[in-house]
């Protein structure tokens, strides 16, 4: 059973941001991927083989974005993350099977 189906929320207290050339602050996608992988394995026991998050996500309080989580058994999940503040703290708000399948 994935985290989203148990309604758990994980805070991924990241300070994973950097300033881009245009004066905008963006999340560090590599650090976000690493932190998400570690948090999922530690808090839920999921065996994660890879995480892919988009690059260029601007730090904007309340914005959400999705990352693809590949599990060791070959299944894939979509993690929805929400930016909590201007310090780039992020929380996992949902984790669902890729392809829109739900076991609810």
Secondary structure, 3 states (H helix, E strand, C coil): CCCHHHCCCEEECCCCEEECCCCCEEECHHHHHHHHHHHHHHHHCCCEEEEEECCCCECCCCCEEEEEEEECCCCEEEEEEEECCCCCCEEEEEEEECCCCCCC
